[in-house]
């Protein structure tokens, strides 16, 4: 279930990408009630049934709608219910970022393959070849190699019939199976209920792993052997051409997270230190599958290498070149790693557990995420309420619950100014108030102590809802600006014009230039806001 601002954002994204017919399914005035029957009431009342069915197929093809049967064990299967996958429309705003990051890693051919799958939702290898290769043998070989790289590195994942069902429905079905196996007419104890939930999660994970194993076909190839030696058996992997593939967003989100972390390190230290952190993230990238990891796997970066510009002369006046260990000292905050404040300010930690942990480091995703969320929170406070609000919030986070008198004394603010600021922050649901009665008379405010504090999960949730509203406004404005020049765009795309803007009038060219400038500005603003949403919603911490 999504809140009002999330549904509004998804409505505008779907309207922009798929048109008004598909967007009716995300009616923001009916948020919270998105499991609907086969009739698809909202769509059928507004558009012809044929168009409604086409819209459903498109949304299912692009993984935006889940479907399930209300009674799968009955003869007819019961009614088919549809549910919105709310994370999918928001992820569509990151398509440009996904392509940019992947282009740096795997090249232009991989970008074309990924973009084709993003445009169609899910495809087989043969369908991608038909769209991009056009029968060119060399092109086919390059596309197959890029496709294999995307699959082996988990950027693409198989899509089966089970992928169109809500994960919550699948988990509930596994729980029902476990209950039927255990109960046998008896009442289950709380311990058994917990064990059932754990077993259901385990079965769901095994089912996902079984789906992932269908992505590749492995074949043993026996090589030529020399006299007196055993034959060498090599395993060759190829993509399963019978399987449909879709984009694996959790894996691509780890790339976005790593770029944000490197950018934060560069902002705090320098480019060289950020490159050391990038090397640590790259060394463990193959083991990063989603954003749920508290820390990365351990990586050994102390190989005696030197990170600096090369010197052509060995002059004695040349300053000593810093080694990897010097940068790791900065990133692990080794000078202050014995205190809670020092550990909270670090990017890495030494992996000292076990024999393999000597000289290795891990990237602390949870610590960094906590720090980035607080930074985003303070930035939003500064923009909306000024520097005094940031000062008050930092004091409350450091000291805990405080009454207004002590808070005014610590913050060195006038009581009237502080009271007005606290009222604004409380109205925005960014800080909370706890009432502690001194006696039995709880209704008397004179005998009650009022303590101000910050409930960070609640504050982040309210800030995230406000950020969703901002992003929805940006998408709506961008779509409205495009409708203002729709006639000119259609004229430019006509066969007789064929994109040649010299055939347009002077006023039409100026209108196009103005619209392109607004589009670029709104696009940059949307990317910044979406990065803030990524930090607040997706990063652990």
Secondary structure, DSSP 8 states (H G I E B T S, - for coil): ---HHHHHHHHHHHHHHH-HHHHGGG-GGGTT---B-TT-HHHHHHS-HHHHHHHHHHHHHTT-EEEEETTTTSSS---EEEEE-HHHHHHGGGHHHHHHHHHHHH-HHHHHHHHHHHHHS-B-HHHHHHHHTTT-HHHHHHHHHHHHHHHHTTSEEEE-GGGGS-HHHHHHHHHHHHHHHH-TTS---HHHHHHHHHHHHHHHHHHHHHHHHTTEEEEEEE----TTS---EEEEEEE-TTSEEEE-HHHHHHHHHHHHHHHHHHHHS-HHHHHHHHHHHHHTGGG--SS--SB---B---SS-B-S---SS--TTS----BHHHHHHHHTTGGGTTSHHHHHT-SEEEE-SSGGGTTEEEEBHHHHHHHHHHHHHHHHHHHHH-HHHHHHHHHHHHH-SEEHHHHHHHHT--HHHHHHHHHHHHHTTSSEEEEEESSS-TT-GGGEEEEEE--HHHHHHHHHHHHHHHHHHHHHHHHHHHHHTHHHHHHHTSTTTTT-GGGS-HHHHHHHHHHHHHHHHHHHHHHHHHHHHIIIIIS--
